Amino acid sequence: MSSTATPPEGAPPGVSAGAAAIDSARLHWRALEGLYRSAPINALFASDLEIEREGRARIAFDVTPATFHAAGAAHGTIYFKMLDDAAFYAANTMVTDRFLLTTSFNLQFLRPIRAGRVIAEGRWISGRRRVFVAEARLLDDEGEEIGRGTGTFMRSHFALAGLPGYADGLRAAMA
């Protein structure tokens, strides 16, 4: 999607085509951020999604002892959650009508996460129609890479505009 694209599906009527085209990407990104915040799973984690450009997503995540395995470091599910979310949202910046689904994900654990702020950076790699590929990396609070992964995502039958979190994010961005 580029700044000349049509407004996201479900954009309220009355928005001029010119204004909508200029801001459509940013509206879509804010709506995706609303979608992230609305997901029940994210109530379990201190995290926040930020999208500043097409094909990129950034999630700040606080790792606490509540996410540790028995040896005192973050459980692998935390790596997957952060990497998958960052790659997913980077890919979904490319799609304004449908929710994407993860079809496969490969990850590498590079270092243990003990605690603190972790940043997941997602980047779209390829695909524009049906299948999308994106990668993500995890950085600890010192900027050291601690994990990375690559995912494949495909369009689902779920319309983004029909998902309450997306619609709420879109409305908030247009207010």
Secondary structure, DSSP 8 states (H G I E B T S, - for coil): --TTS---TT--TT--HHHHHHHHHHHHHHHHHHHHHH-GGGGGSEEEEE--STTEEEEEEEE-GGGB-TTSSB-HHHHHHHHHHHHHHHHHTT-SSEEEEEEEEEEEE-S---SEEEEEEEEEEE-SSSEEEEEEEEE-TTS-EEEEEEEEEEEEEEEGGGSHHHHHHHHHHH-
